[in-house]
Amino acid sequence: MANIKSAKKRILVTQTKSERNKAIKSGVKTAVKKVNAAIESGDKAAATEALTAATSVIDKACTKGVYHKNNASRKVSRLASAVSQM
């Protein structure tokens, strides 16, 4: 355990940021699962709607610094190509 005041603060700040990042990543995973479920069911309209929502969630995660821009772009690209290949 840290004894220095600044180190104690860093522990708290890191913990807070980790929880925030974890929640955002979880939201992205949920959105991706919804797109994949719509693709599996074969519903093109639902897949397109889910893709739009997932793209928004992924872009927000990228803006907040949870994902690198290339990682976010790759995720969106893979989902979009999967939906277009339906």
Residue frames as qw, qx, qy, qz and C-alpha x, y, z in Angstrom:
[[0.000, 0.889, 0.458, 0.000, 0.00, 0.00, 0.00],
 [0.386, 0.572, -0.022, 0.724, 1.21, 3.49, -0.84],
 [0.440, -0.546, -0.421, 0.575, 2.29, 5.86, 1.92],
 [0.170, -0.146, 0.136, 0.965, 2.78, 9.01, -0.12],
 [0.358, 0.523, 0.423, -0.648, -0.28, 11.21, -0.60],
 [0.407, 0.528, -0.382, -0.640, 0.16, 11.61, -4.36],
 [0.154, 0.159, -0.956, -0.193, 0.57, 7.85, -4.79],
 [0.215, 0.335, 0.823, -0.406, -2.64, 7.25, -2.86],
 [0.416, 0.585, 0.100, -0.689, -4.42, 9.72, -5.12],
 [0.305, 0.418, -0.694, -0.501, -3.06, 8.04, -8.25],
 [0.053, 0.071, 0.994, -0.066, -4.40, 4.70, -7.00],
 [0.319, 0.519, 0.594, -0.525, -7.88, 6.21, -6.62],
 [0.374, 0.617, -0.208, -0.660, -7.77, 7.99, -9.98],
 [0.165, 0.294, -0.878, -0.340, -6.55, 4.87, -11.76],
 [0.169, 0.236, 0.931, -0.220, -9.28, 2.79, -10.17],
 [0.378, 0.603, 0.330, -0.620, -11.95, 5.30, -11.25],
 [0.352, 0.572, -0.464, -0.578, -10.67, 5.43, -14.83],
 [0.015, 0.147, -0.978, -0.147, -10.39, 1.64, -15.00],
 [0.301, 0.400, 0.786, -0.363, -14.03, 1.24, -13.96],
 [0.404, 0.666, 0.038, -0.626, -15.12, 3.81, -16.55],
 [0.243, 0.479, -0.714, -0.449, -13.11, 2.15, -19.31],
 [0.137, 0.035, 0.988, -0.057, -14.46, -1.27, -18.32],
 [0.402, 0.534, 0.565, -0.484, -18.05, -0.02, -18.57],
 [0.396, 0.667, -0.240, -0.584, -17.43, 1.54, -21.98],
 [0.118, 0.340, -0.889, -0.283, -15.73, -1.61, -23.32],
 [0.272, 0.225, 0.904, -0.241, -18.62, -3.69, -22.03],
 [0.450, 0.630, 0.267, -0.573, -21.06, -1.46, -23.89],
 [0.315, 0.574, -0.573, -0.494, -19.09, -1.89, -27.11],
 [0.044, -0.122, 0.990, 0.064, -19.07, -5.67, -26.71],
 [0.376, 0.421, 0.711, -0.419, -22.84, -5.67, -26.14],
 [0.444, 0.669, -0.055, -0.593, -23.42, -3.56, -29.25],
 [0.210, 0.451, -0.791, -0.356, -21.23, -5.88, -31.35],
 [0.196, 0.081, 0.967, -0.139, -23.09, -8.92, -30.02],
 [0.467, 0.550, 0.435, -0.539, -26.40, -7.35, -31.05],
 [0.415, 0.620, -0.413, -0.522, -25.11, -6.85, -34.59],
 [0.088, 0.282, -0.945, -0.139, -23.84, -10.42, -34.75],
 [0.340, 0.260, 0.832, -0.353, -27.15, -11.76, -33.41],
 [0.520, 0.623, 0.136, -0.568, -29.06, -9.85, -36.09],
 [0.316, 0.538, -0.677, -0.390, -26.70, -11.23, -38.75],
 [0.106, -0.088, 0.987, -0.078, -27.21, -14.78, -37.44],
 [0.431, 0.430, 0.658, -0.443, -30.98, -14.38, -37.54],
 [0.365, 0.274, 0.668, 0.588, -30.78, -13.13, -41.12],
 [0.062, 0.881, 0.453, -0.120, -32.72, -9.92, -40.50],
 [0.519, 0.349, 0.126, 0.770, -31.06, -7.29, -42.72],
 [0.141, -0.799, -0.163, -0.561, -33.09, -4.35, -41.37],
 [0.704, -0.709, -0.042, 0.007, -32.33, -5.20, -37.75],
 [0.808, -0.095, 0.071, 0.577, -28.68, -5.74, -38.59],
 [0.329, 0.566, 0.134, 0.744, -28.46, -2.33, -40.24],
 [0.391, -0.828, -0.089, -0.392, -30.08, -0.65, -37.24],
 [0.828, -0.519, 0.020, 0.210, -27.79, -2.49, -34.83],
 [0.707, 0.209, 0.083, 0.671, -24.80, -1.55, -36.98],
 [0.060, 0.756, 0.079, 0.647, -25.71, 2.14, -36.77],
 [0.613, -0.764, 0.007, -0.202, -26.03, 1.92, -32.99],
 [0.890, -0.255, 0.066, 0.373, -22.80, -0.07, -32.64],
 [0.545, 0.476, 0.058, 0.688, -20.90, 2.39, -34.82],
 [0.199, -0.833, -0.010, -0.517, -22.03, 5.22, -32.59],
 [0.786, -0.615, 0.063, -0.004, -20.98, 3.40, -29.42],
 [0.853, 0.012, 0.086, 0.514, -17.59, 2.47, -30.87],
 [0.345, 0.645, 0.046, 0.681, -16.93, 6.03, -32.07],
 [0.419, -0.832, 0.035, -0.361, -17.79, 7.40, -28.64],
 [0.880, -0.412, 0.088, 0.221, -15.38, 4.92, -27.03],
 [0.696, 0.314, 0.086, 0.640, -12.70, 6.06, -29.45],
 [0.026, 0.804, 0.035, 0.594, -13.38, 9.72, -28.64],
 [0.621, -0.749, 0.096, -0.209, -13.06, 9.02, -24.92],
 [0.117, 0.711, -0.684, 0.114, -9.71, 7.33, -25.47],
 [0.809, -0.219, 0.496, -0.228, -10.77, 3.82, -24.55],
 [0.844, 0.249, 0.407, 0.246, -9.91, 2.47, -28.02],
 [0.275, -0.379, 0.415, 0.780, -7.26, 3.63, -30.46],
 [0.496, 0.523, -0.037, -0.692, -8.73, 5.17, -33.60],
 [0.358, 0.348, -0.781, -0.374, -7.40, 2.36, -35.80],
 [0.043, 0.082, 0.968, -0.234, -8.86, -0.28, -33.50],
 [0.392, 0.463, 0.470, -0.641, -12.25, 1.45, -33.53],
 [0.455, 0.522, -0.358, -0.627, -12.11, 1.83, -37.30],
 [0.197, 0.212, -0.942, -0.172, -11.26, -1.85, -37.72],
 [0.209, 0.249, 0.856, -0.402, -14.19, -2.92, -35.54],
 [0.460, 0.551, 0.196, -0.668, -16.63, -0.75, -37.49],
 [0.366, 0.483, -0.612, -0.508, -15.23, -1.94, -40.82],
 [0.051, 0.070, -0.996, -0.013, -15.56, -5.61, -39.91],
 [0.311, 0.404, 0.708, -0.490, -19.13, -5.16, -38.72],
 [0.436, 0.592, -0.056, -0.675, -20.10, -3.16, -41.80],
 [0.302, 0.367, -0.782, -0.403, -18.62, -5.74, -44.17],
 [0.090, 0.103, 0.975, -0.176, -20.40, -8.54, -42.30],
 [0.388, 0.523, 0.486, -0.583, -23.72, -6.73, -42.62],
 [0.414, 0.593, -0.305, -0.620, -23.18, -5.94, -46.30],
 [0.165, 0.271, -0.916, -0.246, -22.36, -9.59, -47.07],
 [0.466, 0.168, 0.729, -0.472, -25.73, -10.74, -45.76]]
